[in-house]
Amino acid sequence: MRAARIAAAVGAAALIALGCSACRDNLMGSPDSGSPPASSVSSELSGIESTLNGVESDMNSDGSP
């Protein structure tokens, strides 16, 4: 009888741990959830920086205060 209670408690704890793990993955995303590689992000940031530099240059050459 005691062994059955221990087995039930261990099983319940395992189910709770599995459930918490699934919730964490849904909230935070799994490690390989399709995030782009770092080189892609760096390339995109370089493009944005270039565009902003162009806008700043246009604004500076506009002559308006």
C-alpha positions in Angstrom: 0.0 0.0 0.0 2.8 2.4 0.9 4.7 1.6 -2.3 1.6 2.4 -4.4 1.3 5.8 -2.7 5.0 6.6 -3.3 4.6 5.5 -7.0 1.5 7.7 -7.3 3.4 10.7 -5.8 6.4 10.2 -8.1 4.1 9.9 -11.1 2.2 13.0 -10.1 5.4 14.9 -9.7 6.6 13.8 -13.1 3.4 14.9 -14.7 3.7 18.3 -13.0 7.3 18.7 -14.1 6.4 17.8 -17.7 3.5 20.2 -17.7 5.7 23.0 -16.3 8.3 22.3 -19.0 5.7 22.5 -21.7 4.4 25.8 -20.4 7.9 27.3 -20.3 8.5 26.3 -23.9 5.2 27.9 -25.0 5.9 31.1 -23.1 9.6 31.5 -23.9 9.9 29.5 -27.1 12.1 26.5 -27.5 15.8 27.1 -28.1 15.6 26.3 -31.8 12.2 28.0 -32.4 13.3 29.4 -35.8 15.3 32.4 -34.7 17.5 33.7 -37.4 21.2 33.2 -37.3 23.4 36.0 -35.9 24.9 36.8 -39.3 21.5 37.5 -40.7 20.6 39.8 -37.8 23.9 41.6 -38.2 23.3 42.1 -41.9 19.9 43.4 -41.3 21.1 45.9 -38.6 23.8 47.1 -41.0 21.1 47.8 -43.6 19.1 49.7 -41.1 22.1 51.7 -40.0 22.9 52.6 -43.7 19.3 53.8 -44.2 19.4 55.9 -41.1 22.7 57.4 -42.1 21.2 58.3 -45.5 18.2 59.9 -43.9 20.5 61.9 -41.5 22.6 63.0 -44.5 19.5 64.2 -46.4 18.3 66.1 -43.4 21.6 67.8 -42.8 21.9 68.9 -46.5 18.3 70.2 -46.5 19.4 73.6 -45.1 16.4 73.9 -42.7 17.0 74.3 -39.0 
